[in-house]
Amino acid sequence: MAVSAIAGAVAQLPTTPTLPATGQIGWTGGPGTIPGGGIPVGDTTAAANPQSFGQSMTQALDSLSGAQAKADNLAVQAATGDLTNVHDYMIAATEASLATQLTVAVRNKAVEAFNQIMNMGV
């Protein structure tokens, strides 16, 4: 019974992705819907609790470290045969890779800005 229900649901799925006619790029889930809830209008939490640049960077580096530790842990589980869902490891590894690339890009921009400042004439 459950197999026929799944087969019926799968048959209703479109086989090719569709793009909106308006040329919109990004989330097209409908008006006013943002995945993850988005930020409510009038939210003053960020304004009430400002973070310094150093705190933001520390938080980002801690997040990077956590993502890499999670990916490493899942890699060990995959190597030992204890991992039941390989896609969990693939997602964690991709997240860690993207976080590392973002961190390197921010560092490169900071070094570039520092060099430009040092080359300015007084």
C-alpha positions in Angstrom: 0.0 0.0 0.0 2.8 2.4 0.9 4.7 1.6 -2.2 1.8 2.5 -4.4 1.4 5.8 -2.6 5.0 6.7 -3.1 4.9 5.7 -6.7 1.9 7.9 -7.2 3.6 10.8 -5.6 6.8 10.3 -7.6 4.7 10.2 -10.8 3.4 13.7 -10.0 6.9 15.3 -9.7 8.1 17.3 -12.7 10.9 15.7 -14.7 12.6 18.9 -15.7 13.2 21.9 -13.5 11.1 25.0 -14.4 12.3 28.6 -14.2 10.0 31.5 -13.6 9.1 33.6 -16.6 10.1 36.8 -14.8 13.8 36.0 -15.0 14.0 35.9 -11.2 17.1 34.2 -9.9 17.1 32.6 -6.4 14.3 31.5 -4.2 11.0 31.1 -6.0 9.0 29.5 -3.3 6.2 32.1 -3.5 5.6 35.6 -2.4 6.8 36.4 1.1 8.3 33.0 1.8 11.9 32.6 2.6 13.5 29.2 3.5 14.4 29.1 7.2 11.8 31.8 8.1 14.0 34.8 7.1 14.3 37.9 9.3 11.0 39.3 10.5 10.3 43.0 9.7 11.1 45.2 12.6 13.6 42.8 14.2 15.9 44.9 16.4 17.9 42.0 18.0 20.9 42.7 15.8 20.8 46.5 16.6 20.4 45.9 20.3 23.3 43.5 20.5 26.1 44.8 18.2 29.2 42.7 17.8 32.6 44.0 17.2 34.5 42.9 14.1 36.8 40.8 16.2 33.9 39.0 17.8 32.4 38.3 14.5 35.6 36.9 13.1 36.1 34.7 16.2 32.6 33.4 15.9 33.2 32.6 12.2 36.5 30.8 12.9 34.8 28.8 15.7 32.1 27.8 13.3 34.7 26.8 10.7 36.5 24.7 13.3 33.2 23.0 14.3 32.3 22.2 10.6 35.7 20.7 10.0 35.6 18.6 13.2 32.1 17.3 12.2 33.4 16.4 8.7 36.5 14.7 10.2 34.4 12.7 12.7 32.0 11.5 9.9 35.1 10.6 7.7 36.4 8.4 10.5 33.0 6.8 10.8 32.9 6.2 7.1 36.4 4.6 7.1 35.6 2.3 9.9 32.2 1.3 8.5 30.2 2.8 11.3 28.5 5.4 9.1 25.0 4.4 8.0 24.2 7.5 5.8 27.0 8.4 3.4 25.2 11.6 2.4 25.6 13.0 5.9 29.4 12.8 5.4 29.2 14.4 1.9 27.1 17.3 3.2 29.4 17.9 6.1 32.5 17.7 3.9 31.0 20.2 1.4 30.0 22.6 4.2 33.5 22.4 5.7 35.0 23.0 2.2 32.8 26.0 1.5 33.5 27.5 4.9 37.2 27.1 4.4 37.0 28.8 1.0 35.0 31.7 2.4 37.5 32.1 5.2 40.4 32.1 2.8 38.6 34.7 0.6 38.0 37.0 3.6 41.6 36.7 4.7 42.8 37.5 1.2 40.6 40.6 1.0 41.8 41.7 4.4 45.5 41.3 3.4 44.8 43.2 0.2 43.1 46.0 2.0 46.0 46.2 4.5 48.5 46.3 1.6 46.6 49.1 -0.1 46.5 51.1 3.2 50.3 50.6 3.7 50.9 51.9 0.1 49.0 55.1 0.6 50.9 58.3 0.6 50.7 60.5 3.6 
